[in-house]
Amino acid sequence: MTCYDLHSHSTASDGSLSPEALIARAIEHNVDVLALTDHDGTEGIAAAKQAAQATDLTLISGVEISVTWGNGTVHILGLNIDPENAELQQGLTAMRDFRVGRAHEIAKRLDKAGISGALEGARKYASEVMLGRLHFAKFLVEHNYAKDIPSVFKRYLVRGKPGYVPGQWTTLHEAVSWINSAGGQAVIAHPARYKITATKLRRLITEFKEAGGVGFEVVSGRQHPEEVKNLARLAEKFELYASCGSDFHTPDSWAELGMLSALPESCTPIWTTF
């Protein structure tokens, strides 16, 4: 059976493996089809493609776009995109510019809380084009402000904490439009992870489909079987394709490449359109 993992990250955003190392690890874990979906950027795709050329692994060009929706943040994956598409790249450039401004504000707020050098420290972990909260979290763990990454977010980087800066990302309609313009397929990432009610989730899916989205992740990382069943029912109800992805960021984490449960038989896999 072909192993699909359609959600992963490299050092081009906030993953810990280079694109080349990511390809090697995917092969080690028997992944046949891998999508590289770095946050708000496509800089790792060329290197990943080159690394995959001499292997049996099929690489899907992708991206994960941050969206402000319903007073919160959701993520939209673009699969099978053209990384050179001008409309997509224009949108992603604006997103990365916002991330830089947000990083400066996070550092300023941490400095007021008595934590100096956060911006420079975070940059040690970041790529040339992407600086995010996870990079600040790694700096804070390194300097013993917290024992691990989850503790950093809980104590410093979520709403009401010293380093929290709200994200003002793109809209759902714009994100889907960029993906469609680039010839890709828009997919809602890990819908079960958003802290929203079942009613709001259905509203998100409705608006997403109206905007031109075609699917969502029914299986994401290590998910409870009941969540998978519920999402499979929603995919069938809304007549959307089902996707699956580990959301891999780093080795030895909660989400390993290829370690995914099978899609329920009621689902229509998104790869049937590839």
C-alpha positions as CSV (number, residue, x, y, z in Angstrom):
1,M,0.0,0.0,0.0
2,T,1.3,3.5,-0.9
3,C,2.2,5.6,2.1
4,Y,1.2,9.3,1.7
5,D,2.3,12.0,4.1
6,L,1.0,15.3,2.8
7,H,2.1,17.7,5.6
8,S,5.8,18.2,6.6
9,H,8.2,21.0,7.4
10,S,11.9,21.7,6.9
11,T,14.5,24.3,8.0
12,A,13.0,26.6,5.3
13,S,10.4,27.4,8.0
14,D,10.3,25.9,11.5
15,G,11.4,22.3,11.0
16,S,14.7,21.0,12.3
17,L,15.8,19.0,9.2
18,S,17.1,20.4,6.0
19,P,15.0,19.7,2.9
20,E,17.5,17.0,1.9
21,A,17.5,15.4,5.3
22,L,13.7,15.5,5.4
23,I,13.7,13.5,2.1
24,A,16.1,11.0,3.5
25,R,14.1,10.5,6.7
26,A,10.9,10.1,4.7
27,I,12.5,7.3,2.7
28,E,13.8,5.7,6.0
29,H,10.2,5.7,7.2
30,N,8.8,4.2,4.1
31,V,6.9,7.2,2.8
32,D,6.2,7.0,-0.9
33,V,4.6,10.4,-1.5
34,L,5.6,13.4,0.6
35,A,4.4,17.0,0.5
36,L,6.8,19.7,1.8
37,T,4.5,22.3,3.2
38,D,6.6,24.9,5.0
39,H,4.9,27.8,6.7
40,D,4.2,30.8,4.4
41,G,7.1,30.0,2.0
42,T,8.4,27.7,-0.7
43,E,12.1,28.1,-0.4
44,G,12.8,24.5,0.5
45,I,11.1,22.9,-2.4
46,A,13.9,23.2,-5.0
47,A,16.4,21.4,-2.7
48,A,13.9,18.8,-1.7
49,K,13.0,18.1,-5.4
50,Q,16.7,17.7,-6.2
51,A,17.2,15.3,-3.3
52,A,14.2,13.2,-4.3
53,Q,15.1,12.9,-8.0
54,A,17.4,9.9,-7.6
55,T,14.9,8.1,-5.3
56,D,11.6,6.3,-5.6
57,L,9.9,9.0,-3.4
58,T,7.4,11.3,-5.1
59,L,7.6,14.9,-3.8
60,I,4.6,17.1,-3.8
61,S,5.3,20.9,-3.9
62,G,3.3,22.5,-1.1
63,V,2.9,25.3,1.4
64,E,1.0,26.0,4.7
65,I,-0.6,29.4,4.8
66,S,-1.6,31.1,8.0
67,V,-5.1,32.5,8.0
68,T,-7.0,34.8,10.4
69,W,-10.5,33.4,10.8
70,G,-13.1,33.7,13.6
71,N,-10.8,35.7,15.9
72,G,-8.2,32.9,15.7
73,T,-5.7,31.3,13.4
74,V,-6.2,28.4,11.0
75,H,-3.8,26.9,8.5
76,I,-4.5,26.1,4.9
77,L,-2.3,23.7,2.9
78,G,-1.7,24.2,-0.7
79,L,-0.8,20.9,-2.5
80,N,0.6,20.5,-6.0
81,I,1.3,24.2,-6.3
82,D,3.6,25.9,-8.8
83,P,6.2,27.5,-6.5
84,E,7.0,30.1,-9.1
85,N,3.5,31.5,-9.4
86,A,3.6,35.3,-9.1
87,E,0.3,35.8,-7.2
88,L,1.2,33.1,-4.6
89,Q,4.7,34.5,-4.1
90,Q,3.4,38.1,-3.7
91,G,1.0,36.9,-1.0
92,L,3.7,34.8,0.8
93,T,6.2,37.7,0.7
94,A,3.7,39.9,2.6
95,M,3.1,37.1,5.1
96,R,6.9,36.8,5.8
97,D,7.2,40.6,6.1
98,F,4.5,40.5,8.8
99,R,6.4,37.7,10.6
100,V,9.5,39.8,10.8
101,G,7.5,42.7,12.3
102,R,5.9,40.4,14.7
103,A,9.2,38.9,15.8
104,H,10.5,42.4,16.7
105,E,7.4,43.0,18.8
106,I,7.7,39.7,20.5
107,A,11.4,40.5,21.4
108,K,10.4,43.9,22.7
109,R,7.7,42.4,24.9
110,L,10.0,39.7,26.2
111,D,12.6,42.4,26.9
112,K,10.1,44.3,29.1
113,A,9.5,41.0,30.9
114,G,13.2,40.8,31.7
115,I,14.3,38.5,28.9
116,S,16.9,40.2,26.8
117,G,18.5,39.1,23.5
118,A,15.5,37.2,22.3
119,L,15.5,38.4,18.7
120,E,19.2,37.5,18.2
121,G,18.7,34.3,20.0
122,A,15.7,33.3,17.9
123,R,17.5,34.1,14.7
124,K,20.1,31.5,15.5
125,Y,17.4,28.9,14.9
126,A,15.6,30.5,12.0
127,S,16.0,30.4,8.2
128,E,16.9,33.4,6.2
129,V,13.3,34.0,5.2
130,M,11.2,32.8,8.1
131,L,11.3,33.8,11.8
132,G,8.5,32.4,13.9
133,R,7.4,31.7,17.5
134,L,9.0,28.3,17.5
135,H,12.4,29.9,17.0
136,F,11.8,32.1,20.1
137,A,10.7,29.0,22.0
138,K,13.9,27.2,21.2
139,F,15.9,30.2,22.5
140,L,13.9,30.3,25.7
141,V,14.5,26.6,26.3
142,E,18.2,27.0,25.6
143,H,18.4,29.7,28.2
144,N,16.4,27.7,30.8
145,Y,13.3,30.0,30.9
146,A,11.3,26.8,30.4
147,K,11.9,23.1,30.4
148,D,10.5,22.4,26.9
149,I,8.8,23.9,23.9
150,P,5.2,23.4,25.1
151,S,6.1,25.0,28.5
152,V,7.4,28.1,26.6
153,F,4.2,28.6,24.7
154,K,2.1,28.1,27.9
155,R,4.2,30.6,29.9
156,Y,5.3,33.2,27.3
157,L,3.8,33.0,23.9
158,V,0.0,32.5,24.2
159,R,-2.7,35.1,24.8
160,G,-2.3,36.9,28.1
161,K,1.4,36.0,28.4
162,P,4.5,38.4,28.2
163,G,5.6,37.5,24.6
164,Y,2.2,37.1,23.0
165,V,1.6,39.2,19.8
166,P,-1.6,38.4,17.9
167,G,-1.2,37.4,14.3
168,Q,-3.1,39.4,11.6
169,W,-2.7,37.0,8.8
170,T,-4.4,36.8,5.4
171,T,-8.1,35.9,4.9
172,L,-9.4,32.5,4.1
173,H,-10.6,33.6,0.6
174,E,-7.2,35.1,-0.2
175,A,-5.2,32.0,0.9
176,V,-7.4,29.7,-1.2
177,S,-7.2,32.1,-4.1
178,W,-3.4,32.1,-4.0
179,I,-3.3,28.3,-4.0
180,N,-5.8,28.0,-6.8
181,S,-3.9,30.6,-8.8
182,A,-0.8,28.5,-8.4
183,G,-2.7,25.4,-9.8
184,G,-2.8,23.7,-6.4
185,Q,-5.4,22.2,-4.2
186,A,-6.5,24.0,-1.0
187,V,-6.8,21.7,2.1
188,I,-7.6,22.7,5.7
189,A,-4.8,21.5,8.0
190,H,-5.5,19.6,11.2
191,P,-9.1,20.8,11.7
192,A,-9.5,18.8,14.9
193,R,-6.8,20.9,16.6
194,Y,-8.6,24.2,16.5
195,K,-10.3,25.2,19.7
196,I,-13.6,25.8,18.1
197,T,-17.1,24.4,18.5
198,A,-18.6,21.8,16.1
199,T,-20.8,24.5,14.8
200,K,-17.9,26.8,14.1
201,L,-16.0,24.0,12.4
202,R,-18.9,23.4,10.1
203,R,-19.0,27.1,9.3
204,L,-15.3,27.1,8.6
205,I,-15.7,24.2,6.2
206,T,-18.6,25.8,4.5
207,E,-16.8,29.1,4.0
208,F,-13.7,27.3,2.9
209,K,-15.6,25.3,0.2
210,E,-17.3,28.4,-1.0
211,A,-13.9,30.1,-1.4
212,G,-12.8,27.2,-3.7
213,G,-11.2,24.8,-1.2
214,V,-11.4,21.1,-2.0
215,G,-10.4,19.1,1.1
216,F,-9.2,18.8,4.7
217,E,-7.0,16.6,6.8
218,V,-9.1,13.7,8.1
219,V,-5.9,12.2,9.6
220,S,-3.3,14.4,11.1
221,G,-0.4,13.1,13.3
222,R,-1.5,11.0,16.2
223,Q,-5.2,11.6,16.3
224,H,-7.9,10.0,18.4
225,P,-9.9,7.4,16.3
226,E,-13.2,9.2,17.2
227,E,-11.8,12.5,15.8
228,V,-10.9,10.6,12.6
229,K,-14.4,9.2,12.3
230,N,-16.0,12.5,12.9
231,L,-13.9,14.3,10.3
232,A,-14.6,11.5,7.8
233,R,-18.3,12.0,8.3
234,L,-17.8,15.8,7.7
235,A,-15.8,15.1,4.5
236,E,-18.6,12.9,3.2
237,K,-21.3,15.4,4.2
238,F,-19.5,18.4,2.6
239,E,-18.3,16.3,-0.4
240,L,-14.7,17.2,0.1
241,Y,-11.5,15.2,-0.4
242,A,-9.7,13.7,2.6
243,S,-6.0,14.2,3.2
244,C,-3.5,12.9,5.7
245,G,-0.3,14.3,7.0
246,S,2.0,14.0,10.0
247,D,2.7,17.7,10.4
248,F,6.3,16.6,10.9
249,H,8.7,19.2,12.4
250,T,11.5,17.3,14.1
251,P,12.7,13.7,14.8
252,D,11.5,12.0,18.0
253,S,8.5,14.2,18.3
254,W,4.8,13.3,18.7
255,A,4.4,13.3,14.9
256,E,6.8,11.1,12.9
257,L,6.9,10.9,9.1
258,G,4.5,8.3,7.7
259,M,3.1,7.3,11.1
260,L,-0.5,7.8,10.2
261,S,-3.7,5.7,10.5
262,A,-5.5,4.8,7.3
263,L,-8.2,7.0,5.9
264,P,-11.7,5.6,6.6
265,E,-13.2,3.8,3.6
266,S,-16.0,6.3,3.3
267,C,-13.4,9.0,2.3
268,T,-12.3,10.0,-1.1
269,P,-8.5,10.5,-0.9
270,I,-7.2,13.8,-2.3
271,W,-4.5,11.9,-4.1
272,T,-7.1,10.4,-6.5
273,T,-6.9,13.9,-8.1
274,F,-3.1,14.0,-8.4
